[in-house]
Amino acid sequence: MSFLNPAFLWALPLVALPVLIHLLNRQKYQRVDFAAMEFLLRARKKLRKRLLLEDLLLLALRTFAVLFFILALARPGQELTQSLTGRPTRGEVLLLDASMSMHHRSRGQSSFERAVQEGKQILENLDESHGDQAAFILARDSISREAFGNPREVLSTLVEQTRPSFGNTNIAKAATWALRSAEALAAEGCEEVTVTFLSDLQASTWNFDDEAQTAFGQLKEAGFTLRIQDVGSVNRENTAVTRLEVEPQRVAPGEMAEVQVTIRHFAGVADSSDGSPKLLHGKLFLDQSPIAEVDLEIPWNGESSWSHLLTPAESGSRGLEFRIDSDACIPDDLRTTIFEVASPPEVLLVGEGASNAVQGSLSRFLDFPAPAPLRLQESALHSLTSATLAKSDLLILADPTQLSPRFQELIHQFVGSGGGLLLALGPETNAADCESLLSVLGAPSIQIGEPQKYADPSARLLIQDETWPPLAFFQDPRWKPLLTEIPIYAFRPISVETPNTNSFIQTPLTLVRDSGEDSQANLSAALLTWQLEGGRIAVFTTPPHPGWNRFEEVPGGTLPFLFDLCGFLANGNLLASSLPIGSHFQLILPTPPVDIQLENPNGERLRPQAEAVAYGARFIQPLLAKALLPGVWTATAQTMSSDGDTLSHKKKFSVVVPESESNLTPISSTLLVEVLPEAETAQTQAESPRSLSAHSSSEDASSILFLLVLLFLVTETALASFLDRRRG
């Protein structure tokens, strides 16, 4: 039996006080015999048993009154009441919040550890012999019921939980799982079922959107008792690294990249009065080697940014990590990202070579001399094979003729497995030759018009989407004229039918014809881009005037745009720099791997069991279904080339914690009461508790014991008065 005030149990020896008083009242008198004594003794013998019973009854009432008074002061648990009055079979559903915010520590104990202790006490109060049962649900990025049935077995599963996850959780789905488990316990014969949520009540998790309100509404309508236990700390201050990015994400060896870091301080409560800034020390690591340090001042409940330039020389997939001084919530004190240091992309040009191209054809301007940021190879259409494409990052079809279904499918597989495609359609292109290919590539609504040529006045390009990555160079107004003020020699207008159903198609560049009329009425698309599975596709029909594209004579021109466009398309398979917890990993390889390993951020090595799957001319190798550990993961694979050589492939992946979990601010107690007015809420904390009661409920049997004490005293007083009058 548990007591809330066990110190009062030291007073239990006082229960003997009524007995001592009773014994002291039995005084011994000097015996003197006289004549009438014989008659008195005979009368007493007749009443002796009745008097003894009356005295023992008074003694019992007085003794139990003292006993129950002491027990009431000690505040025993509800099990005492149940042992006195009997109780129905109970069922307990424990739902444990295992989101990242539960890592937060206070006075040597995390919120998660407090939740496990609280759940342990609840399960220990269940009586297996009485038919009580329990269920244990773990709420993390995925909700799962870990144990069901015997309370002892459920308790064993609960205490095995050592730490929360590094992701967030969905409180609506958690409530739905709790409802199903409560219904299952009721079906097993539990007459009273209680659902207990053990959580830090973080506002970002307990957002009570429409889905969550519906789920909790169903839980209340089912008639189950709902109890919410706040195990979070009063002081929820936290500092986190919320952003780590590299721009550009892919560079060539020796090129410069900029690292951008954002650190944010979360006060934890909205009305905090401490406005002093936080002083922190940060370190930047490249492939686990420190490369820079910085001292930062973070405003109270605000953020600071820091940047650093680096020029990596070693090619490959590189891992970056920025770490700050650890605080009460460690997982978000570091953040990682990946960027690629790679050689220029391999570009395969299929069509007329630059030296033979007619004036106005885009292929005329793709004969880039060194040191152009790509490596160009030319090929005839009939020489195009899957092996040739497997060695390329980008395929350029310059003024293509009619393609057979075999070549169309070959190109479709190449793009779908991560390759890029640029359709350069000059004035000599037959639009009908491209229709079937465009349909295969997922853009059946694109219509290519007849060629139009302008000399004077000329047509010019207009930037429609300033944020499009290949146009970053031209955001500077000093360079923008190099793209937007160059006269266009010839073009083919592009139109997109039913744009509402093809919102995936982007039009970053449009063409305006300056004919002296309203120029906005003469707009047409000059460039279309879209994504096809792993690769990117672009259709460009507006080659600039050749006089502005002689690379050696006119530095700049529109060539920077063509370089960036090719790089953008060739990197369509470039993985995101930061993947959320729970993401899956995979590699794209030219042939199935003969050996493959995956190393997690702790240095542990895993061997993926799944087999590589053919996808077009390449193979997709699954690595991990779910990454549950933040940091840099490294995949290493060995493949065999067609000539028997062993090729090595290495790829890094970055897994980051969700930024929302760093803000530990709890949900407003007022909102909690409004949404769940019938729930019982309490708080278990390392510091002074914050009241969140939405429905007051006695957690002990003291009130019943005080009533019993009063009942015993009243009964004893009435009985003693009656006996005194009768005995004279």
NORLIN-V890292 format. One record per residue. N is the residue number from 1. RES is the residue in one small letter. PHI is phi in whole degrees, 0 to 359 (999 if undefined). OMEGA is omega as a letter, one per 30 degrees, with the letter a starting at -180 (999 if undefined). D_LAST is the distance of its C-alpha to the last C-alpha in whole Angstrom. Layout:
BEGIN
n=<N/N>
res=<RES/RES>
phi=<PHI/PHI>
omega=<OMEGA/OMEGA>
d_last=<D_LAST/D_LAST>
END
This chain:
BEGIN
n=<1/2/3/4/5/6/7/8/9/10/11/12/13/14/15/16/17/18/19/20/21/22/23/24/25/26/27/28/29/30/31/32/33/34/35/36/37/38/39/40/41/42/43/44/45/46/47/48/49/50/51/52/53/54/55/56/57/58/59/60/61/62/63/64/65/66/67/68/69/70/71/72/73/74/75/76/77/78/79/80/81/82/83/84/85/86/87/88/89/90/91/92/93/94/95/96/97/98/99/100/101/102/103/104/105/106/107/108/109/110/111/112/113/114/115/116/117/118/119/120/121/122/123/124/125/126/127/128/129/130/131/132/133/134/135/136/137/138/139/140/141/142/143/144/145/146/147/148/149/150/151/152/153/154/155/156/157/158/159/160/161/162/163/164/165/166/167/168/169/170/171/172/173/174/175/176/177/178/179/180/181/182/183/184/185/186/187/188/189/190/191/192/193/194/195/196/197/198/199/200/201/202/203/204/205/206/207/208/209/210/211/212/213/214/215/216/217/218/219/220/221/222/223/224/225/226/227/228/229/230/231/232/233/234/235/236/237/238/239/240/241/242/243/244/245/246/247/248/249/250/251/252/253/254/255/256/257/258/259/260/261/262/263/264/265/266/267/268/269/270/271/272/273/274/275/276/277/278/279/280/281/282/283/284/285/286/287/288/289/290/291/292/293/294/295/296/297/298/299/300/301/302/303/304/305/306/307/308/309/310/311/312/313/314/315/316/317/318/319/320/321/322/323/324/325/326/327/328/329/330/331/332/333/334/335/336/337/338/339/340/341/342/343/344/345/346/347/348/349/350/351/352/353/354/355/356/357/358/359/360/361/362/363/364/365/366/367/368/369/370/371/372/373/374/375/376/377/378/379/380/381/382/383/384/385/386/387/388/389/390/391/392/393/394/395/396/397/398/399/400/401/402/403/404/405/406/407/408/409/410/411/412/413/414/415/416/417/418/419/420/421/422/423/424/425/426/427/428/429/430/431/432/433/434/435/436/437/438/439/440/441/442/443/444/445/446/447/448/449/450/451/452/453/454/455/456/457/458/459/460/461/462/463/464/465/466/467/468/469/470/471/472/473/474/475/476/477/478/479/480/481/482/483/484/485/486/487/488/489/490/491/492/493/494/495/496/497/498/499/500/501/502/503/504/505/506/507/508/509/510/511/512/513/514/515/516/517/518/519/520/521/522/523/524/525/526/527/528/529/530/531/532/533/534/535/536/537/538/539/540/541/542/543/544/545/546/547/548/549/550/551/552/553/554/555/556/557/558/559/560/561/562/563/564/565/566/567/568/569/570/571/572/573/574/575/576/577/578/579/580/581/582/583/584/585/586/587/588/589/590/591/592/593/594/595/596/597/598/599/600/601/602/603/604/605/606/607/608/609/610/611/612/613/614/615/616/617/618/619/620/621/622/623/624/625/626/627/628/629/630/631/632/633/634/635/636/637/638/639/640/641/642/643/644/645/646/647/648/649/650/651/652/653/654/655/656/657/658/659/660/661/662/663/664/665/666/667/668/669/670/671/672/673/674/675/676/677/678/679/680/681/682/683/684/685/686/687/688/689/690/691/692/693/694/695/696/697/698/699/700/701/702/703/704/705/706/707/708/709/710/711/712/713/714/715/716/717/718/719/720/721/722/723/724/725/726/727/728>
res=<m/s/f/l/n/p/a/f/l/w/a/l/p/l/v/a/l/p/v/l/i/h/l/l/n/r/q/k/y/q/r/v/d/f/a/a/m/e/f/l/l/r/a/r/k/k/l/r/k/r/l/l/l/e/d/l/l/l/l/a/l/r/t/f/a/v/l/f/f/i/l/a/l/a/r/p/g/q/e/l/t/q/s/l/t/g/r/p/t/r/g/e/v/l/l/l/d/a/s/m/s/m/h/h/r/s/r/g/q/s/s/f/e/r/a/v/q/e/g/k/q/i/l/e/n/l/d/e/s/h/g/d/q/a/a/f/i/l/a/r/d/s/i/s/r/e/a/f/g/n/p/r/e/v/l/s/t/l/v/e/q/t/r/p/s/f/g/n/t/n/i/a/k/a/a/t/w/a/l/r/s/a/e/a/l/a/a/e/g/c/e/e/v/t/v/t/f/l/s/d/l/q/a/s/t/w/n/f/d/d/e/a/q/t/a/f/g/q/l/k/e/a/g/f/t/l/r/i/q/d/v/g/s/v/n/r/e/n/t/a/v/t/r/l/e/v/e/p/q/r/v/a/p/g/e/m/a/e/v/q/v/t/i/r/h/f/a/g/v/a/d/s/s/d/g/s/p/k/l/l/h/g/k/l/f/l/d/q/s/p/i/a/e/v/d/l/e/i/p/w/n/g/e/s/s/w/s/h/l/l/t/p/a/e/s/g/s/r/g/l/e/f/r/i/d/s/d/a/c/i/p/d/d/l/r/t/t/i/f/e/v/a/s/p/p/e/v/l/l/v/g/e/g/a/s/n/a/v/q/g/s/l/s/r/f/l/d/f/p/a/p/a/p/l/r/l/q/e/s/a/l/h/s/l/t/s/a/t/l/a/k/s/d/l/l/i/l/a/d/p/t/q/l/s/p/r/f/q/e/l/i/h/q/f/v/g/s/g/g/g/l/l/l/a/l/g/p/e/t/n/a/a/d/c/e/s/l/l/s/v/l/g/a/p/s/i/q/i/g/e/p/q/k/y/a/d/p/s/a/r/l/l/i/q/d/e/t/w/p/p/l/a/f/f/q/d/p/r/w/k/p/l/l/t/e/i/p/i/y/a/f/r/p/i/s/v/e/t/p/n/t/n/s/f/i/q/t/p/l/t/l/v/r/d/s/g/e/d/s/q/a/n/l/s/a/a/l/l/t/w/q/l/e/g/g/r/i/a/v/f/t/t/p/p/h/p/g/w/n/r/f/e/e/v/p/g/g/t/l/p/f/l/f/d/l/c/g/f/l/a/n/g/n/l/l/a/s/s/l/p/i/g/s/h/f/q/l/i/l/p/t/p/p/v/d/i/q/l/e/n/p/n/g/e/r/l/r/p/q/a/e/a/v/a/y/g/a/r/f/i/q/p/l/l/a/k/a/l/l/p/g/v/w/t/a/t/a/q/t/m/s/s/d/g/d/t/l/s/h/k/k/k/f/s/v/v/v/p/e/s/e/s/n/l/t/p/i/s/s/t/l/l/v/e/v/l/p/e/a/e/t/a/q/t/q/a/e/s/p/r/s/l/s/a/h/s/s/s/e/d/a/s/s/i/l/f/l/l/v/l/l/f/l/v/t/e/t/a/l/a/s/f/l/d/r/r/r/g>
phi=<999/259/232/279/234/294/298/290/292/294/273/301/301/293/299/284/300/301/293/297/297/297/290/292/288/275/289/267/251/287/280/231/277/214/296/281/301/299/290/294/297/294/291/293/299/290/262/301/296/293/295/296/296/295/292/294/295/297/296/295/299/293/294/294/297/292/299/291/294/293/296/296/295/283/56/288/288/295/296/293/300/291/290/276/253/83/211/281/291/251/232/231/256/259/244/257/290/241/284/298/298/286/288/303/249/213/54/80/222/275/299/293/295/295/296/296/297/296/296/298/296/295/289/294/278/278/248/298/292/275/95/294/224/212/221/234/242/254/256/226/297/233/270/215/269/275/204/205/113/303/301/293/289/296/298/298/292/297/289/284/284/257/202/283/277/248/248/252/219/250/292/293/294/298/296/295/296/297/298/298/292/296/296/294/295/297/292/278/108/285/277/236/243/243/253/245/263/253/206/273/54/297/298/293/274/271/273/51/286/301/295/292/297/296/296/289/298/294/294/288/296/288/89/275/285/249/232/241/249/274/253/283/276/291/272/246/295/203/239/220/274/260/208/214/224/235/230/283/284/230/227/272/306/88/280/268/228/249/267/239/235/233/241/235/255/248/291/93/226/291/259/294/265/282/252/285/290/260/259/227/244/239/230/250/242/243/51/71/253/293/235/198/226/205/259/237/243/257/299/299/59/222/219/226/238/211/228/211/264/218/232/292/259/278/278/123/277/247/255/248/218/241/231/245/303/289/234/289/237/284/305/263/274/219/214/235/203/235/222/256/251/225/292/305/296/275/247/251/260/248/146/289/295/299/289/254/288/283/297/98/278/297/297/299/254/252/270/278/284/296/260/296/280/199/246/258/235/252/209/279/298/290/268/287/227/295/294/295/293/298/269/248/261/217/249/249/260/263/48/291/266/300/258/289/304/295/291/298/292/298/293/300/294/298/292/297/268/118/282/257/223/240/268/263/254/272/298/276/287/273/301/295/292/264/299/293/295/298/295/297/274/87/228/289/268/279/241/254/278/286/296/230/239/228/242/206/290/255/265/226/276/230/284/269/233/295/272/295/308/295/263/300/299/265/289/289/300/289/258/303/299/297/254/265/241/272/294/267/286/206/202/239/294/243/230/241/277/42/297/296/267/230/294/286/277/256/235/291/234/236/246/244/260/279/253/88/268/295/295/294/279/247/277/210/292/253/211/238/225/201/255/236/55/272/243/246/231/223/242/235/239/233/289/291/297/300/294/258/229/278/304/283/269/237/300/92/57/265/298/304/293/295/300/294/297/296/296/298/289/292/261/298/268/293/287/299/290/226/252/287/307/95/288/258/246/204/246/253/237/288/220/300/286/267/204/209/221/229/249/274/299/273/88/280/256/239/244/300/264/290/270/292/245/293/218/67/272/235/230/259/254/295/250/206/289/214/264/254/238/287/128/263/257/233/252/233/227/241/233/249/280/295/265/92/283/271/250/254/231/225/220/253/231/247/243/237/279/290/297/299/285/281/274/272/306/280/293/297/298/295/295/298/292/294/280/236/293/263/280/266/240/213/221/241/224/279/247/299/291/256/291/231/296/258/204/286/211/295/263/215/259/298/297/293/294/297/296/294/299/298/296/297/294/296/296/295/295/295/293/296/296/295/293/297/294/288/277/76>
omega=<a/l/l/l/a/a/a/l/l/l/a/l/l/l/a/a/l/l/l/l/l/a/a/l/l/a/l/l/l/a/l/a/l/a/a/a/a/l/l/l/l/l/a/l/l/a/a/a/a/l/l/l/l/l/l/l/l/l/a/l/l/a/a/l/l/a/a/l/l/l/l/l/l/l/l/l/a/a/l/l/a/l/l/a/a/a/l/l/a/l/a/l/l/l/a/l/a/l/a/a/a/l/a/a/l/a/l/a/l/l/l/l/l/l/l/l/l/l/l/l/a/a/l/l/l/a/a/a/l/a/l/l/a/l/a/a/l/a/l/l/l/a/a/l/a/a/a/l/a/a/a/l/l/l/l/l/a/a/l/l/a/a/l/l/l/l/l/l/a/a/l/l/l/l/l/l/l/l/l/a/l/l/l/l/l/l/l/l/l/a/l/a/l/l/a/l/l/a/l/l/l/a/a/l/a/a/l/l/a/a/a/l/l/a/l/l/l/l/l/a/l/l/l/l/a/a/a/a/l/a/a/l/l/l/a/l/a/l/a/l/a/a/l/a/l/l/f/a/l/l/l/l/a/l/a/l/a/l/a/a/l/l/a/l/l/a/l/l/a/a/l/a/a/a/a/l/l/l/a/l/a/l/l/a/l/a/l/l/a/l/l/l/a/l/a/l/a/l/l/a/l/a/l/a/l/l/a/l/l/l/a/l/a/a/l/l/a/a/l/l/l/a/l/l/a/l/a/l/a/a/a/l/l/l/a/l/a/l/a/l/a/l/l/a/l/a/l/a/l/a/l/l/a/a/a/a/l/a/l/l/a/a/l/a/a/l/a/l/l/g/l/a/l/l/a/l/l/a/l/a/a/l/a/l/l/l/l/a/a/l/a/l/a/l/l/l/a/a/a/l/a/a/l/l/a/l/l/l/l/l/l/l/l/l/a/a/l/l/l/a/l/l/a/a/l/a/a/a/l/a/a/l/a/a/a/l/l/l/l/a/l/l/a/a/a/l/a/a/l/a/l/a/l/l/l/f/a/l/a/l/l/l/a/a/a/a/a/a/a/a/a/a/a/l/l/a/l/a/a/l/l/l/a/a/l/a/a/a/a/a/l/l/l/l/l/l/l/a/a/l/l/a/l/l/l/l/a/a/l/a/l/a/a/a/a/l/l/a/a/l/a/a/l/a/l/a/l/l/l/a/l/a/a/a/a/a/l/l/a/a/a/l/l/l/a/a/a/a/l/a/a/a/a/l/l/a/l/a/l/l/l/l/a/l/l/l/l/a/a/a/a/a/a/a/l/a/a/l/l/l/l/l/l/a/l/l/l/a/l/l/l/a/l/l/a/l/l/a/a/a/l/a/l/a/l/l/l/a/a/l/l/a/l/l/a/a/a/a/l/l/l/a/a/a/l/l/a/a/a/l/a/l/a/l/l/a/l/l/l/l/a/l/l/l/l/l/a/l/a/a/l/l/l/l/a/l/a/a/a/a/a/l/a/a/a/l/l/l/l/l/l/l/a/a/a/a/a/a/l/a/l/a/l/a/l/l/a/a/l/a/l/a/l/l/a/a/l/a/a/a/a/a/l/l/l/l/l/l/l/l/l/a/l/l/a/a/a/a/l/l/l/a/l/l/a/a/l/999>
d_last=<46/47/45/47/45/45/44/40/40/40/36/35/34/31/30/29/27/23/24/25/22/20/22/22/18/18/19/21/20/23/23/23/23/23/23/19/19/21/18/15/18/19/15/15/18/17/14/16/18/16/13/17/18/15/16/19/19/17/20/23/22/22/25/27/27/28/31/32/32/35/37/37/38/41/42/42/45/45/45/41/41/43/41/38/39/43/46/50/53/54/58/59/62/63/66/68/70/73/75/77/75/72/74/73/71/69/67/69/68/69/68/69/67/64/64/64/61/59/61/60/56/56/58/55/52/54/53/56/54/52/55/56/59/61/65/67/69/72/73/76/80/79/76/75/72/72/69/67/64/62/60/61/65/65/63/66/68/67/67/70/71/72/74/75/78/81/81/79/77/77/73/74/75/72/70/72/71/68/67/69/67/64/65/66/63/61/64/63/59/57/55/54/57/58/61/61/64/64/67/68/68/72/73/76/75/72/74/73/76/77/77/73/72/73/71/68/68/68/65/63/64/63/60/59/57/59/59/61/61/63/64/66/66/66/69/72/75/78/82/84/88/88/92/95/98/102/104/107/105/108/111/114/114/115/114/111/107/105/101/98/95/92/89/86/82/79/77/74/72/74/72/73/74/76/80/81/84/84/86/87/90/92/94/97/98/101/100/97/100/99/101/100/97/96/93/91/89/87/86/82/81/85/88/91/94/97/100/102/106/107/110/109/112/111/111/108/105/103/99/98/95/93/90/88/85/82/79/76/77/80/82/83/85/88/90/93/96/100/103/106/109/112/116/117/117/119/121/123/125/127/130/133/133/133/137/138/135/137/136/133/131/128/129/132/129/127/130/128/130/128/125/124/120/121/123/125/127/129/129/131/129/130/129/125/123/119/120/122/119/117/118/118/115/117/120/122/124/127/128/127/129/128/126/125/122/122/122/120/117/118/117/114/113/114/112/109/109/109/112/114/116/119/121/124/125/128/131/133/130/130/126/126/126/123/121/120/119/117/115/115/113/111/112/114/114/116/119/122/125/129/130/131/133/133/135/135/133/131/127/124/121/118/115/112/109/109/106/108/108/112/113/111/114/115/112/114/116/119/119/118/122/123/121/121/125/127/129/129/132/130/127/126/123/120/117/114/113/110/108/105/105/106/104/105/108/109/112/112/115/117/121/122/126/127/129/129/127/123/122/119/120/122/119/119/117/119/117/114/112/109/107/108/105/106/109/110/113/115/118/120/123/124/127/128/131/133/134/131/130/132/130/133/134/131/128/125/126/124/124/120/119/120/119/116/116/117/114/112/113/113/110/108/106/105/101/99/98/94/93/89/86/87/90/93/96/99/103/106/109/112/112/109/107/108/105/102/99/97/95/92/91/89/93/91/94/94/96/96/96/98/101/104/105/108/108/112/114/111/108/104/102/98/97/93/91/88/88/85/86/87/90/94/95/98/100/103/105/109/111/115/118/120/123/120/119/115/114/111/108/105/103/100/97/94/91/89/85/84/84/81/79/80/78/74/73/70/69/68/64/65/67/65/62/65/66/63/60/58/59/56/58/57/59/59/61/62/62/60/59/60/58/60/57/58/54/51/49/46/48/44/41/39/38/36/34/33/32/30/28/27/26/24/22/21/20/18/17/16/14/12/11/10/8/6/5/5/4/0>
END
